[in-house]
Amino acid sequence: MVIVVNITIKSSYADQKISLIKISGKVEISADSKTWTVVKNTQKINNRTWLKTGKDGSVVLVLPDKTQTKSLEILLYF
């Protein structure tokens, strides 16, 4: 099962990056939802980036307003 979520952040944060921390299992990012890159280390991604986790994957996201959220088996578009 894959859940698709589009998270909209305040326009004042639109040009700021989102931090990916506490990466576990398979986590991938994509700019176009066609070509995927595996995330192995903590990093920052741009707004309008796709994020996908496998069945064993999870990641904690830190949004520009410092809100933290944990994602499990998802497909997100920021």
PDB file of N, CA, C and O in Angstrom:
ATOM      1  N   MET A   1       0.834  -1.172   0.000  1.00  0.00           N
ATOM      2  CA  MET A   1       0.000   0.000   0.000  1.00  0.00           C
ATOM      3  C   MET A   1       0.881   1.239   0.000  1.00  0.00           C
ATOM      4  O   MET A   1       1.824   1.333   0.786  1.00  0.00           O
ATOM      5  N   VAL A   2       0.582   2.183  -0.871  1.00  0.00           N
ATOM      6  CA  VAL A   2       1.307   3.443  -0.929  1.00  0.00           C
ATOM      7  C   VAL A   2       0.306   4.566  -0.727  1.00  0.00           C
ATOM      8  O   VAL A   2      -0.749   4.589  -1.360  1.00  0.00           O
ATOM      9  N   ILE A   3       0.634   5.479   0.140  1.00  0.00           N
ATOM     10  CA  ILE A   3      -0.213   6.640   0.408  1.00  0.00           C
ATOM     11  C   ILE A   3       0.416   7.844  -0.282  1.00  0.00           C
ATOM     12  O   ILE A   3       1.611   8.093  -0.124  1.00  0.00           O
ATOM     13  N   VAL A   4      -0.359   8.579  -1.031  1.00  0.00           N
ATOM     14  CA  VAL A   4       0.138   9.764  -1.718  1.00  0.00           C
ATOM     15  C   VAL A   4      -0.352  10.984  -0.959  1.00  0.00           C
ATOM     16  O   VAL A   4      -1.544  11.128  -0.689  1.00  0.00           O
ATOM     17  N   VAL A   5       0.578  11.852  -0.622  1.00  0.00           N
ATOM     18  CA  VAL A   5       0.252  13.050   0.149  1.00  0.00           C
ATOM     19  C   VAL A   5       0.946  14.250  -0.481  1.00  0.00           C
ATOM     20  O   VAL A   5       2.120  14.171  -0.843  1.00  0.00           O
ATOM     21  N   ASN A   6       0.242  15.335  -0.610  1.00  0.00           N
ATOM     22  CA  ASN A   6       0.833  16.581  -1.064  1.00  0.00           C
ATOM     23  C   ASN A   6       0.781  17.544   0.108  1.00  0.00           C
ATOM     24  O   ASN A   6      -0.297  17.973   0.519  1.00  0.00           O
ATOM     25  N   ILE A   7       1.934  17.883   0.641  1.00  0.00           N
ATOM     26  CA  ILE A   7       1.996  18.790   1.783  1.00  0.00           C
ATOM     27  C   ILE A   7       2.326  20.183   1.269  1.00  0.00           C
ATOM     28  O   ILE A   7       3.316  20.384   0.564  1.00  0.00           O
ATOM     29  N   THR A   8       1.497  21.124   1.628  1.00  0.00           N
ATOM     30  CA  THR A   8       1.720  22.506   1.239  1.00  0.00           C
ATOM     31  C   THR A   8       2.230  23.272   2.446  1.00  0.00           C
ATOM     32  O   THR A   8       1.622  23.255   3.517  1.00  0.00           O
ATOM     33  N   ILE A   9       3.349  23.938   2.255  1.00  0.00           N
ATOM     34  CA  ILE A   9       3.890  24.742   3.350  1.00  0.00           C
ATOM     35  C   ILE A   9       3.663  26.211   3.036  1.00  0.00           C
ATOM     36  O   ILE A   9       3.469  26.588   1.881  1.00  0.00           O
ATOM     37  N   LYS A  10       3.689  27.030   4.065  1.00  0.00           N
ATOM     38  CA  LYS A  10       3.456  28.457   3.892  1.00  0.00           C
ATOM     39  C   LYS A  10       4.351  29.020   2.805  1.00  0.00           C
ATOM     40  O   LYS A  10       5.507  28.617   2.673  1.00  0.00           O
ATOM     41  N   SER A  11       3.818  29.956   2.026  1.00  0.00           N
ATOM     42  CA  SER A  11       4.587  30.540   0.929  1.00  0.00           C
ATOM     43  C   SER A  11       5.863  31.210   1.425  1.00  0.00           C
ATOM     44  O   SER A  11       6.833  31.314   0.674  1.00  0.00           O
ATOM     45  N   SER A  12       5.878  31.663   2.673  1.00  0.00           N
ATOM     46  CA  SER A  12       7.087  32.287   3.214  1.00  0.00           C
ATOM     47  C   SER A  12       8.212  31.262   3.373  1.00  0.00           C
ATOM     48  O   SER A  12       9.380  31.637   3.477  1.00  0.00           O
ATOM     49  N   TYR A  13       7.863  29.961   3.391  1.00  0.00           N
ATOM     50  CA  TYR A  13       8.859  28.899   3.516  1.00  0.00           C
ATOM     51  C   TYR A  13       9.139  28.208   2.180  1.00  0.00           C
ATOM     52  O   TYR A  13       9.995  27.326   2.119  1.00  0.00           O
ATOM     53  N   ALA A  14       8.449  28.582   1.131  1.00  0.00           N
ATOM     54  CA  ALA A  14       8.509  27.852  -0.139  1.00  0.00           C
ATOM     55  C   ALA A  14       9.916  27.725  -0.718  1.00  0.00           C
ATOM     56  O   ALA A  14      10.217  26.729  -1.376  1.00  0.00           O
ATOM     57  N   ASP A  15      10.767  28.694  -0.494  1.00  0.00           N
ATOM     58  CA  ASP A  15      12.115  28.634  -1.050  1.00  0.00           C
ATOM     59  C   ASP A  15      13.125  28.002  -0.087  1.00  0.00           C
ATOM     60  O   ASP A  15      14.311  27.919  -0.407  1.00  0.00           O
ATOM     61  N   GLN A  16      12.675  27.565   1.065  1.00  0.00           N
ATOM     62  CA  GLN A  16      13.563  26.943   2.045  1.00  0.00           C
ATOM     63  C   GLN A  16      13.558  25.428   1.892  1.00  0.00           C
ATOM     64  O   GLN A  16      12.599  24.848   1.382  1.00  0.00           O
ATOM     65  N   LYS A  17      14.615  24.806   2.329  1.00  0.00           N
ATOM     66  CA  LYS A  17      14.768  23.360   2.176  1.00  0.00           C
ATOM     67  C   LYS A  17      14.155  22.593   3.345  1.00  0.00           C
ATOM     68  O   LYS A  17      13.972  23.124   4.440  1.00  0.00           O
ATOM     69  N   ILE A  18      13.845  21.332   3.074  1.00  0.00           N
ATOM     70  CA  ILE A  18      13.301  20.410   4.067  1.00  0.00           C
ATOM     71  C   ILE A  18      14.402  19.427   4.423  1.00  0.00           C
ATOM     72  O   ILE A  18      15.027  18.856   3.529  1.00  0.00           O
ATOM     73  N   SER A  19      14.652  19.217   5.705  1.00  0.00           N
ATOM     74  CA  SER A  19      15.710  18.303   6.147  1.00  0.00           C
ATOM     75  C   SER A  19      15.171  16.892   6.282  1.00  0.00           C
ATOM     76  O   SER A  19      14.082  16.678   6.816  1.00  0.00           O
ATOM     77  N   LEU A  20      15.942  15.933   5.794  1.00  0.00           N
ATOM     78  CA  LEU A  20      15.646  14.514   5.979  1.00  0.00           C
ATOM     79  C   LEU A  20      16.617  13.992   7.020  1.00  0.00           C
ATOM     80  O   LEU A  20      17.830  14.017   6.810  1.00  0.00           O
ATOM     81  N   ILE A  21      16.089  13.518   8.144  1.00  0.00           N
ATOM     82  CA  ILE A  21      16.947  12.997   9.211  1.00  0.00           C
ATOM     83  C   ILE A  21      16.420  11.622   9.629  1.00  0.00           C
ATOM     84  O   ILE A  21      15.320  11.233   9.237  1.00  0.00           O
ATOM     85  N   LYS A  22      17.179  10.911  10.400  1.00  0.00           N
ATOM     86  CA  LYS A  22      16.786   9.589  10.910  1.00  0.00           C
ATOM     87  C   LYS A  22      16.248   8.701   9.797  1.00  0.00           C
ATOM     88  O   LYS A  22      15.105   8.247   9.847  1.00  0.00           O
ATOM     89  N   ILE A  23      17.079   8.459   8.801  1.00  0.00           N
ATOM     90  CA  ILE A  23      16.709   7.649   7.640  1.00  0.00           C
ATOM     91  C   ILE A  23      16.920   6.178   7.972  1.00  0.00           C
ATOM     92  O   ILE A  23      17.967   5.786   8.487  1.00  0.00           O
ATOM     93  N   SER A  24      15.902   5.365   7.665  1.00  0.00           N
ATOM     94  CA  SER A  24      15.969   3.937   7.937  1.00  0.00           C
ATOM     95  C   SER A  24      15.364   3.184   6.753  1.00  0.00           C
ATOM     96  O   SER A  24      14.321   3.587   6.239  1.00  0.00           O
ATOM     97  N   GLY A  25      15.999   2.103   6.315  1.00  0.00           N
ATOM     98  CA  GLY A  25      15.479   1.325   5.201  1.00  0.00           C
ATOM     99  C   GLY A  25      15.580   2.080   3.893  1.00  0.00           C
ATOM    100  O   GLY A  25      16.420   2.968   3.743  1.00  0.00           O
ATOM    101  N   LYS A  26      14.720   1.727   2.941  1.00  0.00           N
ATOM    102  CA  LYS A  26      14.770   2.336   1.612  1.00  0.00           C
ATOM    103  C   LYS A  26      13.988   3.645   1.574  1.00  0.00           C
ATOM    104  O   LYS A  26      12.779   3.671   1.805  1.00  0.00           O
ATOM    105  N   VAL A  27      14.704   4.733   1.277  1.00  0.00           N
ATOM    106  CA  VAL A  27      14.123   6.067   1.128  1.00  0.00           C
ATOM    107  C   VAL A  27      14.689   6.639  -0.167  1.00  0.00           C
ATOM    108  O   VAL A  27      15.898   6.587  -0.391  1.00  0.00           O
ATOM    109  N   GLU A  28      13.827   7.182  -1.019  1.00  0.00           N
ATOM    110  CA  GLU A  28      14.254   7.726  -2.301  1.00  0.00           C
ATOM    111  C   GLU A  28      13.644   9.109  -2.522  1.00  0.00           C
ATOM    112  O   GLU A  28      12.584   9.427  -1.984  1.00  0.00           O
ATOM    113  N   ILE A  29      14.340   9.933  -3.329  1.00  0.00           N
ATOM    114  CA  ILE A  29      13.830  11.250  -3.713  1.00  0.00           C
ATOM    115  C   ILE A  29      13.889  11.393  -5.225  1.00  0.00           C
ATOM    116  O   ILE A  29      14.671  10.725  -5.902  1.00  0.00           O
ATOM    117  N   SER A  30      13.035  12.290  -5.744  1.00  0.00           N
ATOM    118  CA  SER A  30      12.991  12.538  -7.180  1.00  0.00           C
ATOM    119  C   SER A  30      12.489  13.950  -7.443  1.00  0.00           C
ATOM    120  O   SER A  30      11.613  14.447  -6.736  1.00  0.00           O
ATOM    121  N   ALA A  31      13.044  14.586  -8.454  1.00  0.00           N
ATOM    122  CA  ALA A  31      12.578  15.915  -8.854  1.00  0.00           C
ATOM    123  C   ALA A  31      11.383  15.815  -9.797  1.00  0.00           C
ATOM    124  O   ALA A  31      10.582  16.744  -9.892  1.00  0.00           O
ATOM    125  N   ASP A  32      11.265  14.663 -10.506  1.00  0.00           N
ATOM    126  CA  ASP A  32      10.226  14.523 -11.527  1.00  0.00           C
ATOM    127  C   ASP A  32       9.317  13.306 -11.346  1.00  0.00           C
ATOM    128  O   ASP A  32       8.459  13.059 -12.194  1.00  0.00           O
ATOM    129  N   SER A  33       9.479  12.564 -10.296  1.00  0.00           N
ATOM    130  CA  SER A  33       8.750  11.323  -9.985  1.00  0.00           C
ATOM    131  C   SER A  33       9.001  10.210 -10.995  1.00  0.00           C
ATOM    132  O   SER A  33       8.247   9.239 -11.048  1.00  0.00           O
ATOM    133  N   LYS A  34      10.061  10.344 -11.800  1.00  0.00           N
ATOM    134  CA  LYS A  34      10.425   9.313 -12.778  1.00  0.00           C
ATOM    135  C   LYS A  34      11.802   8.740 -12.491  1.00  0.00           C
ATOM    136  O   LYS A  34      11.994   7.526 -12.553  1.00  0.00           O
ATOM    137  N   THR A  35      12.751   9.591 -12.181  1.00  0.00           N
ATOM    138  CA  THR A  35      14.115   9.186 -11.867  1.00  0.00           C
ATOM    139  C   THR A  35      14.322   9.336 -10.368  1.00  0.00           C
ATOM    140  O   THR A  35      14.206  10.435  -9.826  1.00  0.00           O
ATOM    141  N   TRP A  36      14.635   8.209  -9.690  1.00  0.00           N
ATOM    142  CA  TRP A  36      14.728   8.197  -8.232  1.00  0.00           C
ATOM    143  C   TRP A  36      16.160   8.015  -7.778  1.00  0.00           C
ATOM    144  O   TRP A  36      16.927   7.278  -8.398  1.00  0.00           O
ATOM    145  N   THR A  37      16.527   8.693  -6.684  1.00  0.00           N
ATOM    146  CA  THR A  37      17.841   8.591  -6.070  1.00  0.00           C
ATOM    147  C   THR A  37      17.671   8.113  -4.636  1.00  0.00           C
ATOM    148  O   THR A  37      16.870   8.663  -3.880  1.00  0.00           O
ATOM    149  N   VAL A  38      18.432   7.083  -4.265  1.00  0.00           N
ATOM    150  CA  VAL A  38      18.365   6.550  -2.906  1.00  0.00           C
ATOM    151  C   VAL A  38      19.018   7.530  -1.943  1.00  0.00           C
ATOM    152  O   VAL A  38      20.104   8.041  -2.212  1.00  0.00           O
ATOM    153  N   VAL A  39      18.355   7.790  -0.822  1.00  0.00           N
ATOM    154  CA  VAL A  39      18.878   8.665   0.231  1.00  0.00           C
ATOM    155  C   VAL A  39      19.534   7.767   1.275  1.00  0.00           C
ATOM    156  O   VAL A  39      18.884   6.897   1.855  1.00  0.00           O
ATOM    157  N   LYS A  40      20.821   7.985   1.508  1.00  0.00           N
ATOM    158  CA  LYS A  40      21.539   7.169   2.483  1.00  0.00           C
ATOM    159  C   LYS A  40      21.975   7.957   3.703  1.00  0.00           C
ATOM    160  O   LYS A  40      22.192   7.395   4.777  1.00  0.00           O
ATOM    161  N   ASN A  41      22.101   9.271   3.528  1.00  0.00           N
ATOM    162  CA  ASN A  41      22.581  10.124   4.618  1.00  0.00           C
ATOM    163  C   ASN A  41      21.625  11.286   4.834  1.00  0.00           C
ATOM    164  O   ASN A  41      20.839  11.640   3.955  1.00  0.00           O
ATOM    165  N   THR A  42      21.708  11.868   6.018  1.00  0.00           N
ATOM    166  CA  THR A  42      20.938  13.067   6.313  1.00  0.00           C
ATOM    167  C   THR A  42      21.223  14.111   5.239  1.00  0.00           C
ATOM    168  O   THR A  42      22.377  14.324   4.867  1.00  0.00           O
ATOM    169  N   GLN A  43      20.183  14.753   4.745  1.00  0.00           N
ATOM    170  CA  GLN A  43      20.374  15.793   3.734  1.00  0.00           C
ATOM    171  C   GLN A  43      19.169  16.711   3.688  1.00  0.00           C
ATOM    172  O   GLN A  43      18.161  16.467   4.351  1.00  0.00           O
ATOM    173  N   LYS A  44      19.284  17.780   2.892  1.00  0.00           N
ATOM    174  CA  LYS A  44      18.184  18.722   2.708  1.00  0.00           C
ATOM    175  C   LYS A  44      17.692  18.593   1.274  1.00  0.00           C
ATOM    176  O   LYS A  44      18.474  18.405   0.341  1.00  0.00           O
ATOM    177  N   ILE A  45      16.359  18.700   1.121  1.00  0.00           N
ATOM    178  CA  ILE A  45      15.772  18.640  -0.212  1.00  0.00           C
ATOM    179  C   ILE A  45      14.992  19.920  -0.489  1.00  0.00           C
ATOM    180  O   ILE A  45      14.557  20.617   0.428  1.00  0.00           O
ATOM    181  N   ASN A  46      14.830  20.208  -1.768  1.00  0.00           N
ATOM    182  CA  ASN A  46      14.084  21.388  -2.185  1.00  0.00           C
ATOM    183  C   ASN A  46      12.586  21.164  -2.050  1.00  0.00           C
ATOM    184  O   ASN A  46      12.110  20.029  -2.051  1.00  0.00           O
ATOM    185  N   ASN A  47      11.861  22.249  -1.938  1.00  0.00           N
ATOM    186  CA  ASN A  47      10.421  22.211  -2.048  1.00  0.00           C
ATOM    187  C   ASN A  47      10.102  21.637  -3.431  1.00  0.00           C
ATOM    188  O   ASN A  47      10.893  21.825  -4.356  1.00  0.00           O
ATOM    189  N   ARG A  48       8.998  20.960  -3.601  1.00  0.00           N
ATOM    190  CA  ARG A  48       8.579  20.326  -4.848  1.00  0.00           C
ATOM    191  C   ARG A  48       9.443  19.114  -5.208  1.00  0.00           C
ATOM    192  O   ARG A  48       9.672  18.830  -6.384  1.00  0.00           O
ATOM    193  N   THR A  49       9.911  18.415  -4.196  1.00  0.00           N
ATOM    194  CA  THR A  49      10.651  17.171  -4.372  1.00  0.00           C
ATOM    195  C   THR A  49       9.757  16.009  -3.959  1.00  0.00           C
ATOM    196  O   THR A  49       9.059  16.081  -2.947  1.00  0.00           O
ATOM    197  N   TRP A  50       9.784  14.937  -4.747  1.00  0.00           N
ATOM    198  CA  TRP A  50       9.046  13.721  -4.399  1.00  0.00           C
ATOM    199  C   TRP A  50       9.865  12.918  -3.413  1.00  0.00           C
ATOM    200  O   TRP A  50      11.092  12.870  -3.510  1.00  0.00           O
ATOM    201  N   LEU A  51       9.194  12.288  -2.464  1.00  0.00           N
ATOM    202  CA  LEU A  51       9.835  11.449  -1.451  1.00  0.00           C
ATOM    203  C   LEU A  51       9.080  10.137  -1.380  1.00  0.00           C
ATOM    204  O   LEU A  51       7.854  10.128  -1.269  1.00  0.00           O
ATOM    205  N   LYS A  52       9.806   9.023  -1.444  1.00  0.00           N
ATOM    206  CA  LYS A  52       9.175   7.701  -1.429  1.00  0.00           C
ATOM    207  C   LYS A  52       9.945   6.793  -0.480  1.00  0.00           C
ATOM    208  O   LYS A  52      11.176   6.794  -0.472  1.00  0.00           O
ATOM    209  N   THR A  53       9.219   6.021   0.320  1.00  0.00           N
ATOM    210  CA  THR A  53       9.860   5.034   1.188  1.00  0.00           C
ATOM    211  C   THR A  53       9.355   3.643   0.813  1.00  0.00           C
ATOM    212  O   THR A  53       8.226   3.480   0.351  1.00  0.00           O
ATOM    213  N   GLY A  54      10.210   2.650   1.022  1.00  0.00           N
ATOM    214  CA  GLY A  54       9.812   1.275   0.800  1.00  0.00           C
ATOM    215  C   GLY A  54       9.100   0.732   2.023  1.00  0.00           C
ATOM    216  O   GLY A  54       8.884   1.442   3.005  1.00  0.00           O
ATOM    217  N   LYS A  55       8.735  -0.559   1.946  1.00  0.00           N
ATOM    218  CA  LYS A  55       8.030  -1.191   3.079  1.00  0.00           C
ATOM    219  C   LYS A  55       8.836  -1.105   4.365  1.00  0.00           C
ATOM    220  O   LYS A  55       8.271  -0.966   5.450  1.00  0.00           O
ATOM    221  N   ASP A  56      10.158  -1.188   4.243  1.00  0.00           N
ATOM    222  CA  ASP A  56      11.022  -1.156   5.429  1.00  0.00           C
ATOM    223  C   ASP A  56      11.574   0.234   5.708  1.00  0.00           C
ATOM    224  O   ASP A  56      12.410   0.399   6.597  1.00  0.00           O
ATOM    225  N   GLY A  57      11.117   1.240   4.959  1.00  0.00           N
ATOM    226  CA  GLY A  57      11.705   2.573   5.060  1.00  0.00           C
ATOM    227  C   GLY A  57      10.938   3.533   5.935  1.00  0.00           C
ATOM    228  O   GLY A  57       9.717   3.444   6.073  1.00  0.00           O
ATOM    229  N   SER A  58      11.675   4.448   6.521  1.00  0.00           N
ATOM    230  CA  SER A  58      11.071   5.558   7.266  1.00  0.00           C
ATOM    231  C   SER A  58      12.068   6.705   7.273  1.00  0.00           C
ATOM    232  O   SER A  58      13.272   6.511   7.103  1.00  0.00           O
ATOM    233  N   VAL A  59      11.541   7.890   7.472  1.00  0.00           N
ATOM    234  CA  VAL A  59      12.382   9.083   7.518  1.00  0.00           C
ATOM    235  C   VAL A  59      11.668  10.130   8.368  1.00  0.00           C
ATOM    236  O   VAL A  59      10.441  10.226   8.358  1.00  0.00           O
ATOM    237  N   VAL A  60      12.445  10.898   9.092  1.00  0.00           N
ATOM    238  CA  VAL A  60      11.901  12.032   9.833  1.00  0.00           C
ATOM    239  C   VAL A  60      12.187  13.277   9.016  1.00  0.00           C
ATOM    240  O   VAL A  60      13.325  13.529   8.619  1.00  0.00           O
ATOM    241  N   LEU A  61      11.131  14.060   8.767  1.00  0.00           N
ATOM    242  CA  LEU A  61      11.253  15.305   8.015  1.00  0.00           C
ATOM    243  C   LEU A  61      11.235  16.478   8.986  1.00  0.00           C
ATOM    244  O   LEU A  61      10.455  16.498   9.938  1.00  0.00           O
ATOM    245  N   VAL A  62      12.099  17.452   8.737  1.00  0.00           N
ATOM    246  CA  VAL A  62      12.077  18.692   9.500  1.00  0.00           C
ATOM    247  C   VAL A  62      11.718  19.795   8.508  1.00  0.00           C
ATOM    248  O   VAL A  62      12.509  20.137   7.628  1.00  0.00           O
ATOM    249  N   LEU A  63      10.520  20.342   8.662  1.00  0.00           N
ATOM    250  CA  LEU A  63      10.038  21.395   7.773  1.00  0.00           C
ATOM    251  C   LEU A  63      10.683  22.733   8.138  1.00  0.00           C
ATOM    252  O   LEU A  63      11.231  22.875   9.231  1.00  0.00           O
ATOM    253  N   PRO A  64      10.623  23.713   7.234  1.00  0.00           N
ATOM    254  CA  PRO A  64      11.260  25.006   7.509  1.00  0.00           C
ATOM    255  C   PRO A  64      10.811  25.683   8.804  1.00  0.00           C
ATOM    256  O   PRO A  64      11.573  26.449   9.395  1.00  0.00           O
ATOM    257  N   ASP A  65       9.588  25.409   9.250  1.00  0.00           N
ATOM    258  CA  ASP A  65       9.120  26.019  10.501  1.00  0.00           C
ATOM    259  C   ASP A  65       9.535  25.196  11.719  1.00  0.00           C
ATOM    260  O   ASP A  65       9.077  25.454  12.832  1.00  0.00           O
ATOM    261  N   LYS A  66      10.406  24.201  11.505  1.00  0.00           N
ATOM    262  CA  LYS A  66      10.976  23.324  12.542  1.00  0.00           C
ATOM    263  C   LYS A  66      10.019  22.216  12.999  1.00  0.00           C
ATOM    264  O   LYS A  66      10.334  21.484  13.937  1.00  0.00           O
ATOM    265  N   THR A  67       8.866  22.085  12.356  1.00  0.00           N
ATOM    266  CA  THR A  67       7.960  20.976  12.632  1.00  0.00           C
ATOM    267  C   THR A  67       8.622  19.683  12.185  1.00  0.00           C
ATOM    268  O   THR A  67       9.215  19.633  11.107  1.00  0.00           O
ATOM    269  N   GLN A  68       8.530  18.636  12.999  1.00  0.00           N
ATOM    270  CA  GLN A  68       9.084  17.329  12.644  1.00  0.00           C
ATOM    271  C   GLN A  68       7.956  16.335  12.450  1.00  0.00           C
ATOM    272  O   GLN A  68       6.978  16.339  13.198  1.00  0.00           O
ATOM    273  N   THR A  69       8.095  15.487  11.446  1.00  0.00           N
ATOM    274  CA  THR A  69       7.110  14.448  11.201  1.00  0.00           C
ATOM    275  C   THR A  69       7.815  13.195  10.715  1.00  0.00           C
ATOM    276  O   THR A  69       8.797  13.281   9.977  1.00  0.00           O
ATOM    277  N   LYS A  70       7.325  12.030  11.121  1.00  0.00           N
ATOM    278  CA  LYS A  70       7.913  10.766  10.701  1.00  0.00           C
ATOM    279  C   LYS A  70       7.049  10.180   9.600  1.00  0.00           C
ATOM    280  O   LYS A  70       5.823  10.149   9.709  1.00  0.00           O
ATOM    281  N   SER A  71       7.692   9.717   8.542  1.00  0.00           N
ATOM    282  CA  SER A  71       6.982   9.153   7.411  1.00  0.00           C
ATOM    283  C   SER A  71       7.309   7.680   7.258  1.00  0.00           C
ATOM    284  O   SER A  71       8.477   7.293   7.286  1.00  0.00           O
ATOM    285  N   LEU A  72       6.287   6.864   7.097  1.00  0.00           N
ATOM    286  CA  LEU A  72       6.425   5.425   6.919  1.00  0.00           C
ATOM    287  C   LEU A  72       5.703   4.995   5.650  1.00  0.00           C
ATOM    288  O   LEU A  72       4.547   5.370   5.451  1.00  0.00           O
ATOM    289  N   GLU A  73       6.347   4.223   4.792  1.00  0.00           N
ATOM    290  CA  GLU A  73       5.778   3.683   3.564  1.00  0.00           C
ATOM    291  C   GLU A  73       4.867   4.679   2.856  1.00  0.00           C
ATOM    292  O   GLU A  73       3.644   4.539   2.856  1.00  0.00           O
ATOM    293  N   ILE A  74       5.486   5.674   2.262  1.00  0.00           N
ATOM    294  CA  ILE A  74       4.728   6.764   1.666  1.00  0.00           C
ATOM    295  C   ILE A  74       5.319   7.217   0.348  1.00  0.00           C
ATOM    296  O   ILE A  74       6.438   6.852  -0.013  1.00  0.00           O
ATOM    297  N   LEU A  75       4.550   8.013  -0.357  1.00  0.00           N
ATOM    298  CA  LEU A  75       4.996   8.757  -1.518  1.00  0.00           C
ATOM    299  C   LEU A  75       4.518  10.176  -1.289  1.00  0.00           C
ATOM    300  O   LEU A  75       3.313  10.430  -1.297  1.00  0.00           O
ATOM    301  N   LEU A  76       5.436  11.102  -1.088  1.00  0.00           N
ATOM    302  CA  LEU A  76       5.083  12.500  -0.784  1.00  0.00           C
ATOM    303  C   LEU A  76       5.601  13.420  -1.868  1.00  0.00           C
ATOM    304  O   LEU A  76       6.591  13.118  -2.535  1.00  0.00           O
ATOM    305  N   TYR A  77       4.927  14.543  -2.039  1.00  0.00           N
ATOM    306  CA  TYR A  77       5.375  15.592  -2.934  1.00  0.00           C
ATOM    307  C   TYR A  77       5.355  16.902  -2.157  1.00  0.00           C
ATOM    308  O   TYR A  77       4.311  17.331  -1.665  1.00  0.00           O
ATOM    309  N   PHE A  78       6.525  17.529  -2.053  1.00  0.00           N
ATOM    310  CA  PHE A  78       6.630  18.802  -1.333  1.00  0.00           C
ATOM    311  C   PHE A  78       6.750  19.935  -2.303  1.00  0.00           C
ATOM    312  O   PHE A  78       6.849  21.091  -1.892  1.00  0.00           O
TER     313      PHE A  78
END
